[in-house]
């Protein structure tokens, strides 16, 4: 037999807040002092937008790294590069 847990309701009354999502103009009565969105969907939308910005920067960086790696492999496998015998051991000798 499972025990049912009941959520405790606070008796505190908070001042009206404006939803933190930029497109939303709704003022709501929060149930917790930390609540900044009027509904769960606005919280999800806002977090997805934040993640999208971070992910796009990371994707751009990964793409540039991948292209640089391809370029270095082409240079290393180039006939002229091998013919002149450039490598990391000989090219940096003083």
C-alpha positions as CSV (number, residue, x, y, z in Angstrom):
1,X,0.0,0.0,0.0
2,X,1.5,3.4,-1.1
3,X,1.3,6.4,1.1
4,X,0.1,9.5,-0.6
5,X,2.2,12.6,0.1
6,X,0.4,15.9,0.1
7,X,2.1,19.1,-1.0
8,X,2.2,21.7,1.7
9,X,0.8,25.1,0.8
10,X,2.5,28.1,2.2
11,X,0.4,30.8,3.8
12,X,2.7,33.5,2.6
13,X,1.4,36.1,0.2
14,X,3.9,37.4,-2.4
15,X,3.6,40.6,-4.4
16,X,2.6,40.4,-8.1
17,X,5.5,39.7,-10.4
18,X,5.9,40.1,-14.1
19,X,6.8,36.9,-16.0
20,X,10.6,36.8,-16.8
21,X,9.9,35.6,-20.4
22,X,10.5,38.7,-22.6
23,X,7.4,38.1,-24.8
24,X,5.0,37.6,-21.9
25,X,3.3,40.5,-20.3
26,X,1.4,38.6,-17.7
27,X,1.6,39.6,-14.0
28,X,1.1,36.6,-11.7
29,X,0.9,35.8,-8.0
30,X,3.9,33.5,-7.3
31,X,3.6,30.5,-5.0
32,X,7.3,30.7,-4.1
33,X,9.7,33.6,-3.7
34,X,12.0,32.1,-6.3
35,X,9.3,31.7,-9.0
36,X,9.9,34.0,-11.9
37,X,7.8,32.5,-14.7
38,X,4.0,32.5,-14.8
39,X,3.8,28.9,-16.1
40,X,5.9,25.9,-16.6
41,X,5.9,26.3,-20.4
42,X,7.5,29.7,-20.2
43,X,10.2,28.4,-18.0
44,X,10.9,25.6,-20.5
45,X,10.9,28.0,-23.5
46,X,13.3,30.4,-21.8
47,X,15.7,27.6,-20.8
48,X,15.6,26.2,-24.4
49,X,16.5,29.7,-25.8
50,X,19.4,30.0,-23.4
51,X,20.7,26.5,-24.4
52,X,20.3,27.3,-28.1
53,X,22.6,30.3,-27.8
54,X,25.3,28.2,-26.0
55,X,24.9,25.3,-28.4
56,X,25.2,27.4,-31.5
57,X,28.5,28.9,-30.3
58,X,29.8,25.4,-29.5
59,X,28.7,24.1,-32.9
60,X,30.5,26.9,-34.7
61,X,33.7,26.2,-32.8
62,X,33.5,22.4,-33.4
63,X,33.0,23.1,-37.2
64,X,36.1,25.3,-37.3
65,X,38.1,22.7,-35.4
66,X,37.0,20.0,-37.8
67,X,37.9,22.1,-40.9
68,X,41.3,22.9,-39.4
69,X,42.0,19.3,-38.7
70,X,41.1,18.4,-42.3
71,X,43.4,21.1,-43.6
72,X,46.3,19.8,-41.5
73,X,45.8,16.3,-42.6
74,X,45.9,17.5,-46.3
75,X,49.1,19.3,-45.7
76,X,50.7,16.4,-43.9
77,X,49.7,14.0,-46.6
78,X,50.8,16.3,-49.4
79,X,53.5,14.9,-51.7
80,X,55.7,18.1,-51.6
81,X,55.5,18.2,-47.8
82,X,56.8,14.6,-47.6
83,X,59.4,15.1,-50.3
84,X,61.0,18.0,-48.4
85,X,60.7,15.9,-45.3
86,X,59.3,18.6,-43.2
87,X,58.2,17.2,-39.9
88,X,57.9,18.3,-36.3
89,X,61.3,16.9,-35.3
90,X,63.3,18.7,-38.0
91,X,61.4,21.9,-38.6
92,X,62.0,23.3,-35.1
93,X,65.7,22.6,-34.8
94,X,68.0,25.5,-34.1
